[in-house]
Structures are given as C-alpha cells and as structure tokens.
Amino acid sequence: MSRVCELTGKGPMTGNNVSHANNKTRRRFLPNLNDVTLQSEALGRGIKLRISAHALRSVDHRGGLDKFLAKAKDTDLSANALKVKKEIAKAQAAEA
C-alpha cells in the first residue's frame, strides 16, 4: 500500500531532524492515513477509502462524499476515487 491519500493526493514529505547540537539528519513526514468507509447518497452504499485526517475533515466540511468529489480535481484523485466519482455523476444524471 502506498502512503498517499486517495482524495487529496497528499503523500510523504521530507525534512530534517535537528538535534540540540544542530546536527541534521534526513527524515520523512508521513500523512495521517486512515481506512474509512464513507457513505454515498447517490449510490446508496458505503465506499472504502484510505484518506488522510485532513481529507476526512474536508469531506465533512463540504457536506459529504458526493459533494466533495464533485468539486475535486481529477488529477488529485486515485483511480479508485475517480471511478467512484464517475459512478456518482452517472447516478445523479439518471436521477435528474
């Protein structure tokens, strides 16, 4: 499993550990990824995703998975999330 958020594309970053003596050694900052099941209103089922805690807050802020994916850029989404976005768009078009 890669350490990349499926909704935002957030991945590992690099930086330095800095000691009291100002010695610097390289380190990695990993995103806070969680396995969650988000409910889709249009599909009527849950979607399993591996997303960061920041993305989970963003989904809640925007009003759910459907609304988040509607505004999300396709370049940021994983292949799985992009497939779900297209399914939701098709379901919403059929409903309207």
N, C-alpha and C positions, 0 to 999 in steps of 0.2 A: 504494500500500500504506500502510495506516495503521500508526502506530508503537505498536501495542497488542498485548500478549501474548494469545494465543488461549486459554490455560488459566487464567491468573490475572487477566486484565483490567488488568494493570499498564500504565500509559501515561506520557506525558511529564509532568514536574513543572516548576514554575518556581521561580526563586530569583534571587539576585544574585551578580554578580561583584564582589568587593570588592578594590580596589587598596590598595597600601601607604599611599596618602594618604587611604584610607577613602572613595573615590568608589565609588558603587554604580551598576551598570548591570544591567538585566534579562538573564537567560539562561534556557535550557531544559536540564533534565537528562533525557536520553533513556534509555529502558530498553535493556539489553544484549540485543537480539533476535537469535536465530539460527534459520536454517532447518534443521530436523531431521526425520528420519524415525524415528518410534517404532513398535516392534513391538507389535501387539495379540495376546495369547494366545488370546482368544476368537474373534477374526475370522481369525487365521492369516495376517495380512498387515501391511504397514507403512502408517502414516498420516503424511502430510507435514503438519507444523505449523510456525508461526512463533512460537516461545516464547522467553521470557527465560531467561537462565542460571540465575536463582533457581528458576524453574519446573522446569527440567531437573533440578536437584538435588532438588527436592521429589518429582518423579516417581520418581527412583531411590530416595529415602528411603522412599516408600510401597510400593515393590515392583512398579513397572511402571505402564504407562498405564491398564490396566483398573482397577486398584485406586485410582489417583489420580482417575479420572473418576467412580468410584462414590461417592466422598466429596465431590467438588467441587460447589459451588453452581451451579445453572443460570444465575443472574444474572451470574456471573463469566465463563462460557464464551462463546466466539464461536459463531456459527451453525454453522460447520463442526464445531467440537468438540462441540457439543450433538447434532448429527446422529450423530457417531461414538459418543457416549455411549449414545444410544438403540439403535444397531445392536449395541453390545456387550451391553446389557441384554437385547435380544431373543435374541441368540445364546446367552447364558448361561441364559436361561429355557428355550430349546429343548433345551439340553444336559442340564439337570436333570430 
